[in-house]
Amino acid sequence: MDAFVQRRPRALASKPELPRPKSPSPEEPPMKKPKVEDGAPDHTVATDAVGWFNQDSDEKLAVASHEEDVESESRDTRHHHPAIEDALPPVETDKEAIERYELYKASQSSDVDEKPQWVKGKSSIYVDAFNLALDTVLEDESHLFDMRERTVFDQWRLLDYQSQYLSSAIPYSRTAPSWLKTNPDQVVDQICKLAKKGATPSQIGVVLRDSQGIAQVKIVTGNKILRILKSNGLAPDLPEDLYMLIKKAVAVRKHLERNRKDKDSKFRLILIESRVHRLARYYKTVGVLPPTWRYESATASTIVA
C-alpha cells in the first residue's frame, strides 16, 4: 500500500493557485479611461480651503449659520402643508402653555364639589354626549316639557354612572303618556288578533312598540301581555324561552342527520339540550309545567311543529 502513496514534505507542498483576474475576451471592447483635458490643473478647490482656514472664527460662524438657514429654507419649501394644518390653530408649546395646563389640572383636583370631566371606569363619552344633548335641549326648549317630564330628567341626573351607561332603568312614569290616543280595549283586541295569527308575546310587544309607541303594555292596560293572553285563552302551551330552545335543538339535530361529521354541532347540541333540561326543571318547581313533562329528543319535533 505504501508503494502507491507518495508523501511530500509540507514545505515542498504546492500551494493552491489563486484565481487570476479574468482577462477581457477579444470580443468585448476595452474599458474607457476618463478623459483628462490638457492644460493647467484647477486649483480653485485648494485655494478655497486655504482661504477658509485663514478666515477668523466669527466669519466661519457667520458662513456656517448662513448655510444652515439656506438648508432649512430649502427643507421648508420641500414640505407640503395640507389644508387641515393651515386651518387648525397653532399649538402652544412654550413654558407658559405648560404652566397653564398644570394650573388647570390642579384646579380640577383641588375642587371638592366639582369632579373631573372624565375618570377612567367612572364616565363615558357616550353618557357625556347624551347629557350634553339633554342639557342643550332643556336650555333652549324647556317650555315644551311639563313638570312631570322635568321630574324624569331630574331623576335621570341622580342615577349613577352604571345605570346611565347601561340604560337598563325602567321608565319612571307608571302612567300612559298624554300623547297616546289608544284605549286599553283597543290594545287588548290587537294583542288577541296578533296571538291568533301565531305571534309570540315578544313579537306582539315589538309590534305594539313600533306601530303605536307603547313601551310597556302594563302601563296602558294594567296587565302584561302573557296575562292578557291567559285571560282570553290564547296563552301558549310552553313558555316562549323554552319553546325557542327546543326549536333550536330540533334544527341542529336535523343538520346533524345530514352532516354526521360536524363535531362542533354535536357539542352545541349537548349545550342546548342541557339548557332545555335546566329550564324545564325550573318551570316544574314554579308550577308552569306539569311534573310529568319531559323533554325527549325523539319527539321534540312534534312539539315545535
HELIX and SHEET records of a PDB file:
HELIX    1   1 ASP A    2  PHE A    4  5                                   3    
HELIX    2   2 ARG A   10  LEU A   12  5                                   3    
HELIX    3   3 THR A   44  ASN A   54  1                                  11    
HELIX    4   4 SER A   57  ARG A   78  1                                  22    
HELIX    5   5 ALA A   83  ALA A   87  1                                   5    
HELIX    6   6 LYS A   95  SER A  110  1                                  16    
HELIX    7   7 ILE A  125  GLU A  141  1                                  17    
HELIX    8   8 SER A  142  LEU A  144  5                                   3    
HELIX    9   9 MET A  147  LEU A  158  1                                  12    
HELIX   10  10 TYR A  161  LEU A  166  1                                   6    
HELIX   11  11 PRO A  184  LYS A  196  1                                  13    
HELIX   12  12 PRO A  201  GLN A  212  1                                  12    
HELIX   13  13 VAL A  217  THR A  221  1                                   5    
HELIX   14  14 ILE A  225  SER A  231  1                                   7    
HELIX   15  15 GLU A  240  ARG A  258  1                                  19    
HELIX   16  16 LYS A  263  VAL A  286  1                                  24    
HELIX   17  17 ALA A  300  ILE A  303  1                                   4    
END                                                                             
